[in-house]
Amino acid sequence: MIFGVIVGNRGFFPDHLARSGRTEMLAALEAAGHRVVAPTPEETKYGAVETRAEAVRCSELFQKHAREIDGIIITLPNFGDERAIADTLRAASLNVPVLVQATPDTPAHMTIRDRRDSFCGKMSVCNNLAQYGIPYSLTSQHTEAPGSDIFRRDVDWFAAVCRVVKGLRRLRIGAIGARPAAFNTVRYSEKILEANGISVETIDLSEILGRIQRMKDSEAQAKLDQIKKYVSTDRVPADALMKMAKLGAVIDGWMAETQVAISAVQCWTSLEEYFGVVPCTVMSMMSENLMSSACEVDICGVVGMHALQLASQTPSALLDWNNNYGEDPDKAVCFHCSNLPKHFFKDVRMDFQEIIAGTVGKENTFGTCVGRVKSGAMSFARFSTDDREGRIRGYVGEGEFTDDPLDTFGGAGVVRIERLQQLLRYICERGFEHHVAANLAPVAGAVHEAATRYLNWSVHQHV
């Protein structure tokens, strides 16, 4: 990540702290693997911002690097000048997340020479940012040293917030096929998404199948090799594998042509009836490669997948809130047929889709990824377009997948979430879909911060 850094300073506080504070902050960020854009000591006094002229110089520097900067970190090694900081952000107009940090005082260094007062200065900076209408984020504790472990964790969290904000603005999604007729639940407003910077590129399944029909087997050989390396295919007929390879190659080509980053696919029942495979493995491979792909043309579902993936930088899945688990009110079975990425499984194999096979025939349903979801921490998210309110709304939270015994088919796992019954009531009372995005990392807080503070979505955080 590339962070713009504003070092606050105020002259009648010890300004040597601005000099040392700048050095400490830049060293901490670079040690965490981030790059920094900040005034040099030659450009402003100590490389900090205090006067109107210094605010202008800093804002011009940020504007010069506007395409590169992912977020801004304000560091207060002393009280800082709140007006200069707010003026810098207003003039730069970067519209990126902002983190406010203040360095703590030390009881043994509270004389006029070394007392920081950044504890107090942070409130003044936040007050001014609020007056200017500039959204900002806060560190976990009111004051944190730049070199501390807690600040390192906060920077990791803030980097996740920045990735989500950047990744959801100007996002392009591929809608492959129409939604299944029986699934009103995945309806969405394309116009509301567009108003929020998210574009949807559509293609009819007939166009996909037409391109496949013109394709030679040799043109799909590379994709076939990838499929065989990705998952065990011992139980799958060769002709079904070739169909999957052609489907995957065509989708890859179309997504590259249209520059869409993620996708949602009409996975039943047209492909099974008229082409003879399910697209689950092809979709699983895309999600595994951080190009999230949702089933049943659930466009808002794949937005949730993408948000979690951006935060964690690991693959996401789309699941059904599917079954209770015995009599434990805080456990449930999450399931899909499945197209879960390999990242989710203890072990995985390719098989046929047992639900649809009864309708279209087993021979037309090969291509699912079957296995048990591995245990560990997880986050979940669901976004939806609210046509009555003209906005995007949603919910996020965290829990864990468990090792509780489960004998079923498809891709499934037992999830434990504190106060699950309250969450289920929230979902039902507000009419959310039965699909939920999941990720094997605790990143719900970062997604919530990005969605509510910087994207202005209405999102509930379940805790």
Summary of the structure (lengths in Angstrom):
residues: 463
radius of gyration: 25.2
end to end distance: 28.9
largest distance: 82.2
contacts: 1713
relative contact order: 0.10
helix: 42%
strand: 25%
